[in-house]
Amino acid sequence: MQTKKIDRKQVRNILVLVLRYILLAVFALFFIFPYFYMLTRSLMSLSEVNSPNFILFPSELHFENYAIVGEYFPYLWNTLVVVVINGFFIPITGAMIAFPFARYRFKGKGIMFSLLMATVMLPGSVTTIPLYVLYSRLGLLDNLASQWVGSFFGGSAMQIFLIIQFMRGIPKELDNAAYLDGANKFVVFIRIMLPLCFNILVYTSIGVILAKWNDFTGPLVYLRSSENYTMAVAFYYEFSQGGVNALFVNYKMAMTTFMTLIPMILFIVFQKTMIGGIKVGGLKS
């Protein structure tokens, strides 16, 4: 009887495991198929990609479709400038804002923190017009600086909040030991907090890079001259219904595939670091 119970339990565990892997495989195919479809269509000829019949695999691989990417190198440079500046300065300035909130007590801290978090409730459409008026008075319209000047002010409130929560998980005994050794607040921030917050800073940086890489609304609102366009805006004007390349769906798919490369590479390289960044706490027990 005991042997039968053990056998039934093993069979049930095996069936559950098999079912789990089948579900995972189905979900994986469901999410991978759109990318696979985009990739195959980027390698098709113009006649195949515009055929009324459903064609999944190209009869011949046309890698020359990716030559269209070379035409976007000026826009790629603009995008890289925006991405690098925002990806570097937003985590740093965000950490500078988060440091006093996480490690010190001061008058008005509760009110200031409440006001900071209240901005999370504001939708982007509410702040678009005030920011447009502000940038207009600062002379930043049709200027690439409009896409990165905000990086010197900490980024969004949610990013600052995540850094605050991460810093609160770091033992304050490290600060006290540094103060006993004669360190000041600046040294504590540079030598202790920033290295221990590396994971959350990388997590924030990658999130910012992906957001700016794919950002369409911001450049569309503030940039008017074609020489200042980022990749997303240039791609829109070239491949929209009124664009010269609207009918070249294979080129469109090639550009779309190229636009996914940076996010994919960043995720593959920094996957473990990003997972560590969302864990609250700076030290392992």
C-alpha positions as CSV (number, residue, x, y, z in Angstrom):
1,M,0.0,0.0,0.0
2,Q,2.8,2.4,0.9
3,T,4.6,1.7,-2.4
4,K,1.4,2.4,-4.4
5,K,1.0,5.7,-2.6
6,I,4.6,6.7,-3.3
7,D,4.1,5.7,-7.0
8,R,0.9,7.7,-7.3
9,K,2.6,10.7,-5.7
10,Q,5.5,10.5,-8.2
11,V,3.2,10.1,-11.1
12,R,1.2,13.1,-10.0
13,N,4.4,15.2,-9.6
14,I,5.6,14.2,-13.0
15,L,2.3,15.1,-14.6
16,V,2.3,18.5,-12.9
17,L,5.8,19.1,-14.1
18,V,5.0,18.1,-17.7
19,L,1.9,20.3,-17.7
20,R,3.9,23.2,-16.3
21,Y,6.5,22.9,-19.1
22,I,3.8,22.6,-21.8
23,L,2.2,25.8,-20.5
24,L,5.5,27.5,-20.4
25,A,6.3,26.4,-24.0
26,V,2.9,27.6,-25.2
27,F,3.4,31.0,-23.6
28,A,6.9,31.3,-24.9
29,L,5.7,30.6,-28.5
30,F,2.9,33.1,-28.0
31,F,5.3,35.9,-27.1
32,I,8.1,34.9,-29.5
33,F,5.9,34.5,-32.6
34,P,5.4,38.3,-33.2
35,Y,9.1,38.9,-33.1
36,F,9.7,35.9,-35.4
37,Y,7.1,37.1,-37.8
38,M,8.7,40.6,-37.8
39,L,12.1,39.1,-38.5
40,T,11.0,36.9,-41.3
41,R,9.1,39.7,-43.0
42,S,12.2,41.9,-42.8
43,L,14.0,39.4,-45.0
44,M,11.3,39.1,-47.7
45,S,11.2,40.8,-51.1
46,L,8.7,43.6,-51.7
47,S,6.4,41.3,-53.7
48,E,6.3,38.7,-51.0
49,V,5.8,41.1,-48.1
50,N,2.9,42.8,-49.9
51,S,1.3,39.6,-51.1
52,P,-2.4,39.1,-50.3
53,N,-1.6,35.5,-49.3
54,F,-0.1,34.8,-45.9
55,I,3.6,34.0,-46.2
56,L,5.5,33.1,-43.1
57,F,8.9,32.2,-44.6
58,P,10.7,34.1,-47.4
59,S,11.6,32.1,-50.5
60,E,14.9,33.9,-50.4
61,L,16.7,35.9,-47.7
62,H,17.1,39.5,-48.6
63,F,19.7,40.9,-46.1
64,E,20.1,43.9,-48.3
65,N,16.8,45.2,-46.7
66,Y,18.9,46.2,-43.6
67,A,20.8,48.7,-45.7
68,I,18.0,51.1,-44.8
69,V,19.5,51.3,-41.3
70,G,22.5,53.2,-42.7
71,E,20.3,56.1,-43.7
72,Y,19.4,56.6,-40.1
73,F,22.8,57.0,-38.6
74,P,22.4,60.8,-38.1
75,Y,19.3,60.1,-36.1
76,L,21.0,57.3,-34.3
77,W,23.6,59.7,-33.1
78,N,21.0,62.1,-31.8
79,T,19.3,59.2,-30.0
80,L,22.5,57.9,-28.5
81,V,23.3,61.4,-27.1
82,V,19.9,61.6,-25.5
83,V,20.1,58.0,-24.2
84,V,23.6,58.3,-22.8
85,I,23.1,61.6,-21.0
86,N,19.8,60.5,-19.4
87,G,21.0,57.0,-18.6
88,F,24.0,58.3,-16.7
89,F,22.7,61.4,-15.0
90,I,19.2,60.4,-13.9
91,P,20.5,57.6,-11.6
92,I,23.2,59.8,-10.1
93,T,21.0,62.8,-9.5
94,G,18.2,60.5,-8.3
95,A,20.5,59.0,-5.8
96,M,21.5,62.5,-4.6
97,I,17.9,63.3,-4.0
98,A,17.2,60.0,-2.4
99,F,20.2,60.0,0.0
100,P,18.9,62.6,2.6
101,F,15.4,61.1,2.5
102,A,16.7,57.6,3.2
103,R,19.4,58.4,5.8
104,Y,18.6,61.6,7.7
105,R,15.9,63.4,9.6
106,F,15.2,67.0,8.9
107,K,12.3,69.5,9.2
108,G,9.7,69.2,6.5
109,K,10.9,65.8,5.4
110,G,7.4,64.3,5.6
111,I,5.8,67.1,3.6
112,M,8.5,67.1,1.0
113,F,8.3,63.4,0.6
114,S,4.5,63.5,0.3
115,L,4.8,66.2,-2.4
116,L,7.4,64.2,-4.2
117,M,5.2,61.1,-4.3
118,A,2.1,63.1,-5.1
119,T,3.6,63.8,-8.5
120,V,3.3,60.1,-9.4
121,M,-0.5,60.7,-9.6
122,L,0.0,63.3,-12.4
123,P,-0.5,61.9,-15.9
124,G,2.1,63.0,-18.5
125,S,-0.6,64.8,-20.5
126,V,-1.1,67.2,-17.6
127,T,2.5,68.3,-17.5
128,T,3.1,68.5,-21.2
129,I,1.7,72.0,-21.7
130,P,3.5,73.6,-18.7
131,L,6.8,71.9,-19.8
132,Y,6.3,73.1,-23.3
133,V,5.8,76.7,-22.1
134,L,8.8,76.4,-19.8
135,Y,11.1,75.0,-22.6
136,S,9.8,77.7,-25.0
137,R,10.9,80.5,-22.6
138,L,14.2,78.8,-22.0
139,G,14.8,78.6,-25.8
140,L,14.9,74.8,-25.8
141,L,12.3,74.2,-28.5
142,D,13.7,72.5,-31.6
143,N,16.8,71.8,-29.5
144,L,18.1,68.4,-28.7
145,A,18.8,69.6,-25.1
146,S,15.1,69.5,-24.4
147,Q,15.4,65.8,-24.3
148,W,18.1,65.6,-21.7
149,V,18.1,68.7,-19.6
150,G,15.6,67.1,-17.2
151,S,18.2,64.4,-16.4
152,F,19.9,66.8,-14.0
153,F,16.9,66.9,-11.7
154,G,16.5,63.3,-10.6
155,G,14.1,61.8,-13.2
156,S,10.7,60.7,-12.1
157,A,9.4,60.4,-8.5
158,M,9.0,56.6,-8.8
159,Q,12.6,56.2,-9.7
160,I,13.7,58.3,-6.8
161,F,11.3,56.3,-4.5
162,L,12.9,53.0,-5.6
163,I,16.4,54.3,-4.8
164,I,15.1,55.6,-1.4
165,Q,13.7,52.2,-0.5
166,F,16.9,50.5,-1.6
167,M,19.0,52.9,0.5
168,R,16.8,52.3,3.6
169,G,17.8,48.6,3.4
170,I,21.5,49.4,3.9
171,P,22.5,49.3,7.6
172,K,23.2,52.7,9.1
173,E,26.1,51.3,11.0
174,L,28.2,51.7,7.9
175,D,27.5,55.4,7.9
176,N,28.3,55.7,11.6
177,A,31.6,53.8,11.2
178,A,32.5,56.1,8.4
179,Y,31.7,59.2,10.4
180,L,33.8,57.9,13.3
181,D,36.7,57.6,10.8
182,G,36.3,61.3,10.0
183,A,34.3,61.0,6.8
184,N,31.7,63.6,5.9
185,K,28.3,63.2,4.2
186,F,29.8,63.7,0.8
187,V,32.3,60.9,1.3
188,V,29.7,58.6,2.8
189,F,27.5,59.1,-0.3
190,I,30.4,58.7,-2.8
191,R,32.4,55.9,-1.1
192,I,29.6,53.9,0.6
193,M,26.1,54.6,-0.8
194,L,26.8,54.7,-4.5
195,P,28.8,51.4,-4.6
196,L,26.2,49.6,-2.5
197,C,23.4,51.0,-4.6
198,F,25.0,49.8,-7.9
199,N,22.2,47.3,-8.7
200,I,19.4,49.8,-8.2
201,L,21.3,52.4,-10.1
202,V,21.9,50.1,-13.1
203,Y,18.2,49.0,-12.9
204,T,17.2,52.7,-13.1
205,S,19.6,53.5,-15.8
206,I,18.5,50.6,-18.0
207,G,14.9,51.6,-17.5
208,V,15.7,55.2,-18.5
209,I,17.7,54.0,-21.5
210,L,14.9,51.9,-22.8
211,A,12.3,54.6,-22.2
212,K,14.4,57.2,-24.1
213,W,15.4,54.8,-26.9
214,N,11.7,54.2,-27.6
215,D,10.4,57.6,-26.7
216,F,8.2,59.1,-29.5
217,T,6.0,61.7,-27.8
218,G,8.8,63.9,-26.3
219,P,10.8,64.4,-29.5
220,L,7.7,64.8,-31.6
221,V,6.5,67.6,-29.4
222,Y,9.7,69.6,-28.9
223,L,11.8,68.8,-32.1
224,R,10.8,70.3,-35.4
225,S,13.9,70.3,-37.6
226,S,14.8,66.9,-39.2
227,E,18.4,67.2,-38.2
228,N,17.4,67.1,-34.6
229,Y,15.1,64.1,-34.9
230,T,15.7,60.9,-32.9
231,M,15.3,57.5,-34.4
232,A,11.7,57.0,-33.3
233,V,10.5,60.3,-34.8
234,A,12.4,59.9,-38.0
235,F,11.1,56.3,-38.3
236,Y,7.6,57.6,-37.9
237,Y,7.9,60.3,-40.6
238,E,9.5,58.0,-43.1
239,F,7.3,55.0,-42.7
240,S,3.9,56.5,-41.8
241,Q,1.1,56.6,-44.3
242,G,2.4,59.8,-45.7
243,G,6.1,58.8,-45.7
244,V,8.1,57.9,-48.8
245,N,8.8,54.4,-47.5
246,A,5.2,53.6,-46.4
247,L,4.8,50.8,-49.0
248,F,8.2,49.2,-48.2
249,V,6.9,47.0,-45.4
250,N,10.1,44.8,-45.5
251,Y,12.2,48.0,-44.8
252,K,9.8,48.9,-42.0
253,M,10.2,45.5,-40.5
254,A,14.0,45.7,-40.8
255,M,14.1,49.0,-39.0
256,T,11.8,47.7,-36.3
257,T,14.0,44.7,-35.8
258,F,17.0,47.0,-35.5
259,M,15.2,49.1,-32.9
260,T,14.7,46.0,-30.7
261,L,18.4,45.1,-30.7
262,I,19.5,47.6,-28.0
263,P,16.8,46.6,-25.5
264,M,17.6,42.9,-26.2
265,I,21.3,43.3,-25.7
266,L,20.9,45.4,-22.5
267,F,18.5,42.8,-21.0
268,I,20.9,39.9,-21.8
269,V,24.0,41.6,-20.4
270,F,22.4,43.1,-17.3
271,Q,19.7,40.6,-16.5
272,K,21.1,39.5,-13.1
273,T,22.0,43.1,-12.1
274,M,18.5,44.3,-12.9
275,I,17.0,41.5,-10.9
276,G,19.3,42.4,-8.0
277,G,18.2,46.0,-8.4
278,I,14.6,45.3,-7.5
279,K,15.5,43.6,-4.3
280,V,15.2,45.9,-1.4
281,G,18.4,45.8,0.6
282,G,22.0,46.5,0.0
283,L,23.7,43.5,1.7
284,K,23.2,39.8,1.7
285,S,22.6,38.2,5.0
